């Protein structure tokens, strides 16, 4: 834990901040981000990176959290519960299926 570098943070001209970090995610979550990037790309009519898809997802969740009635489960927690209930598969199989989903060949 001590050998980790503090994540870099940069102020952006539009008043926001950019934080660089590394996250470990299951292949299923990567596939979902690829699908989100595909939806955004179709909506915006331009290529969209996974970084943009994550930022959009975080902003959407933050905005939705303000409008959600008290006691309602956030979508991220509901999605995590559904992923946790999936049967475990070998990592190679997970990777293959995630790549197929991202490429739209699944």
C-alpha positions in Angstrom: 0.0 0.0 0.0 2.9 2.4 0.7 4.4 1.9 -2.7 1.4 3.5 -4.5 1.7 6.9 -6.0 -0.8 9.6 -5.1 -3.3 10.0 -8.0 -2.7 13.1 -10.1 -5.4 15.8 -10.1 -5.6 18.6 -12.6 -7.9 21.6 -12.7 -9.7 22.0 -16.1 -10.6 25.3 -17.7 -14.3 24.6 -17.4 -14.1 24.6 -13.6 -14.0 20.8 -13.2 -11.2 18.6 -12.0 -9.6 15.6 -13.7 -8.4 12.8 -11.4 -6.3 9.9 -12.7 -6.8 6.6 -11.0 -6.6 2.9 -11.7 -9.6 0.6 -10.9 -9.9 -3.2 -11.1 -13.2 -4.2 -12.6 -14.8 -7.5 -13.6 -15.1 -8.2 -17.3 -18.9 -7.9 -17.1 -18.5 -4.3 -16.0 -16.0 -3.5 -18.8 -18.5 -5.0 -21.3 -21.3 -2.7 -19.8 -19.0 0.3 -20.2 -18.3 -0.7 -23.8 -22.1 -0.8 -24.4 -22.5 2.6 -22.7 -19.8 4.0 -24.9 -21.6 2.6 -28.0 -24.9 4.2 -26.9 -23.2 7.5 -26.3 -21.3 7.3 -29.6 -24.6 6.8 -31.4 -26.2 9.6 -29.5 -23.3 12.1 -30.0 -22.5 10.9 -33.5 -18.8 10.6 -32.8 -16.4 8.0 -31.2 -16.6 7.8 -27.4 -13.9 6.4 -25.2 -14.5 4.2 -22.1 -13.2 7.2 -20.0 -16.0 9.4 -21.4 -18.5 6.6 -20.8 -17.4 6.3 -17.2 -17.6 10.1 -16.7 -21.1 10.2 -18.2 -22.2 7.3 -16.1 -20.9 8.9 -12.9 -22.5 12.3 -13.7 -25.8 10.6 -14.6 -25.8 8.6 -11.3 -25.0 11.8 -9.4 -27.9 13.7 -11.0 -30.3 10.8 -10.6 -29.3 10.5 -6.9 -30.5 14.0 -6.2 -33.9 13.3 -7.9 -34.4 9.8 -6.3 -37.0 9.4 -3.4 -35.5 8.5 -0.1 -35.0 4.8 0.5 -34.8 3.9 -3.2 -31.8 1.7 -4.2 -29.4 3.4 -6.5 -28.9 1.7 -10.0 -25.2 1.1 -9.3 -26.1 -1.0 -6.2 -28.8 -2.9 -8.1 -26.4 -3.6 -10.9 -23.7 -4.8 -8.4 -26.2 -7.2 -6.8 -27.1 -8.7 -10.2 -23.4 -9.1 -11.2 -22.7 -10.8 -7.8 -25.4 -13.3 -8.4 -23.9 -14.5 -11.7 -22.3 -17.9 -11.6 -18.5 -17.7 -11.7 -16.7 -18.6 -14.9 -13.1 -19.1 -15.7 -11.3 -15.7 -16.3 -10.5 -16.6 -19.9 -14.2 -17.3 -20.6 -15.2 -14.0 -19.0 -12.7 -12.1 -21.1 -13.8 -13.8 -24.3 -17.5 -13.1 -23.7 -16.8 -9.5 -22.6 -14.8 -8.8 -25.8 -17.6 -10.4 -27.9 -20.2 -8.1 -26.2 -18.0 -5.0 -26.7 -17.5 -5.9 -30.4 -21.2 -6.7 -30.8 -20.5 -10.3 -31.9 -22.2 -11.9 -28.8 
